[in-house]
Every structure is written in structure tokens, then in C-alpha cells.
Amino acid sequence: MQENEILTSDPVNGNPTKTVNPSNIINQLKSIKSLPLFDNKWKAAASVFFILIALYFLSTLFSGDTINLPTFEVKRESFSVVIVESGEISAKNATSISTPRVRGNLKVVYLVPEGTYVKENDTVVRFDPTEALNNLRDAESKLEMALSEKAKVVANQKSTITRTESDLKSAELTYELSKLNLEQMKFEAAIKQQESKLQHQRNELSYLKAKQELESQKIIQKSEFSKVEIEVQQRRTDLDRAKRDVEMLTLTAPKEGLAVYETNWSTGRKIAIGDTPWPGMTLISLPDLSSMQSITFVNEVDVSRVKKDQKVIVKLDAFQDSSFQGKISSVASLGKSKDNNSSIKVFEILVDILSQSEILKPGMTTSNKIIINEIPSVLFIPQESVFEKEGRKIVYVKRGSSFDETFVELGEKSDNYIVVTKGISEGDIIALRDPTISIEETSTDRKSTRLNSSH
């Protein structure tokens, strides 16, 4: 480094830079001025010249912060009042594949990889069949027992009916014979006629009893057969259900589409192998990629400003140059906690994306700029250029080579900018940081602010 140079800090980035040391230059000029070559007249003129040069260097040295101050030119344009919230892409319409309603506990043992494009009837989920197969074998065994019991009952009933019918036939023959015998006793003694008549009555009663017994036996057997038949039908139903349960442990795609895992709310993450979902729980969705939406949440402070059909600009976090037009299709009427440990309430907002694109995939994160209001032809400035002094908002407006403190009145604001209703004019140049504070002080203040906020 030359002896006429000194190290100073760049006012923009704080890096050390070389600049002229005015003290050395003034001393050198004084030594030149003392040479005998100069007379009094020239000495006076040279002194003035050298002083001007020194003042120039001094002003350059001490006004560096102002010269390199970042600025913004005020323009009159349309202004959008927006709320920016993150969201997640989802299909507006989707076919759901849910846990079957079967007996026992289910455990996922296979899942088609997420993002796979499946065809109709492709296997997407399988459950552990151990319990279902045990139920199937048990149902088969119980059906065999029921069929065996039915066969036994049928055989016993057949034997009983045969015996009862034989008894009835025998009683009927005996009754008929007693009738003939009664006819032959007309010419016998009265005592024999009476005896024959009593025997005939006895035979008639036996015949009627046998006939009634057969009818009763048929009714009883019909009831017994119905009971065992119901048991067999129940066992058949149990077996069919067990077979159906085994078949339902393999889920297939009802249509072609992109497989997307759903959230397992009991674990707080997407469904995975080893999970034990409850019956009816949605496991995989096959979204309709022709109609997409972004699901986002707005806090309770801003939700009153959000309305159905408001315009939204949707950007994908993975594709920063992407931009899609959207509109709000639904605003939840009931809020919910932002997370388990927060008392902040948020409201679900559904944003329909009005165009199609191959890059739109379910689960992708988005930045949603909800346009609350559009104000034509207003002045607006960056929020970082507004400062507070004595309870009033001020900006620093460039006047010549300096910046004047100017009070302003403010209006609507967006994420980065704010409308100014009074105090500045179109074309004004304003400072983006306080020119009365050096970069070193600003950096110290910011560091202190960060430290305080961390505590």
C-alpha cells in the first residue's frame, strides 16, 4: 500500500478499500509550497488550489456512505394487496382406495411405490393374510360339522318316521280286523259281543294315537331340520365371508392413474408398510391430473379478508419460474389449531388452478399469492424504506447530494411494499436504509436485534 493511501470500509458491503490519505497529501503540498521556486503571488494561488483539493478529498472520504446508499425511485403504478401462504398441490377429484371392512386387525405388507402409474386391476396394497386364513380354515371346519350334524338328523328322522309309519299301519290293520270281528259277533252271546266291542274301541284308540303321533313327529322333525339347515346356512355364510375377507386383503386399482399415498392420521405421516389402518381408512388415491388445486391455510387474523373467487397466483417451490393462475373455490367456516402445541387457529383454503401442466403433481409445495385488492395508479415504496421517528412514519428523500427526512402517510401494504398516500411524489428518490446511521452501526443494530429475538 502506498503511503498516500489508507484503508476504509466500503459503505455497501463493508469490505476494506483503499482511498487517498488527505493528511499526507496536504503535508506534501506544504513541502512543495516551501520551495524557493515559488514567490509570494504564486504561493497564495497555490495555497488556495491545494486547500480546494484537500477539501475535495475530505468530502469524498466522509460522504462515501451517502453516495453509495441504496435507493428506490418512486413510481405511480397499480398496486396489489396480497397475502402469501404456502400450500400443497392436490387433485380436485380423485378415486380413493380404502381399507376393507373385514374381521380382525389388518397389517400392510405391500404397497405399490408412490408415484407409480398403475393400470386398472393392478395390485396396489396387500395385507397380512395370517388371521384371515385362520378364520377361513375355522369356517370350513364349522361348516363340515354342521353338514355332519344335518346328515345325522336326517338319518335319525328317516328312521323315526319309518318306525312311526309302521306302527300306524299295524294299528290301522288291527283296527280293521276288530271291525270285522265285531260284525261276526252279532250272533254270539251278549257278553262276547260286549267284549268284542270294547276291544274294537281299544284298537280304534291305538290307531288314532298312532296316526296323531305320526303327524306330531313330522312337525317336530320339520322344526329340527329347519334348525340344522339354518346352522348349515350360517356356516356357509361364514365361509363365504371368510373367503371374501381373504380376497379383500389384496386391493387393486379400480382405474388407471398415479398412485399417491394418503396420510395416516394415527402416526402423522403417510401410510407405510407395517401400519395397521382402521376399516374404511383411505390408503391410496388415484388423482385426476386434469383438474388440480392447492390446499393452503390462512390464519384467523387474515381470513376475514379472504373471499371465494378471489384471484391467486400459484408458484411451485420446485419450479421457481412457474406461475399458474388460480381462484379460491372454498373458504372453511371452522378453524383448527395450526399444530398440536399451538393456540393459533387457521382456516383451510382451496385454490383451483385454472390451467393444466405436466409439472403439476400431487404433494408438491406451493407459494400462493392471494390477491386481496388491486388499487390502480398509486405511489408505493418498499417497506424497508419506512422508518419511525417520534411516533410518526418517515422516509429519507434525496434532495441534491443529501437526504431529507420527510413525514409520510401510509395506506395498504403487501408482502414487501406499502402504499404512500401523502408526503412524496412520483420520481422521488428515497433511501432504503437510514442515512444517518453508518453501515457499522446498522450491522450492530441488526445483530443485536437478532440476538434479542433469539432470546
Salt bridges, closest charged atoms under 4 A:
GLU114 OE2 - LYS270 NZ 2.90
ASP138 OD2 - LYS142 NZ 3.41
GLU172 OE1 - LYS169 NZ 3.95
GLU176 OE1 - LYS179 NZ 3.73
GLU183 OE1 - LYS186 NZ 3.01
GLU229 OE1 - LYS150 NZ 2.59
GLU231 OE2 - ARG235 NE 2.91
ASP238 OD2 - ARG235 NH1 3.45
ASP245 OD2 - ARG103 NE 3.54
ASP275 OD1 - ARG269 NH2 3.22
ASP302 OD1 - ARG305 NH1 3.63
ASP309 OD1 - LYS327 NZ 3.98
ASP352 OD2 - LYS92 NZ 3.08
GLU388 OE1 - LYS393 NZ 3.22
GLU405 OE1 - LYS389 NZ 2.65
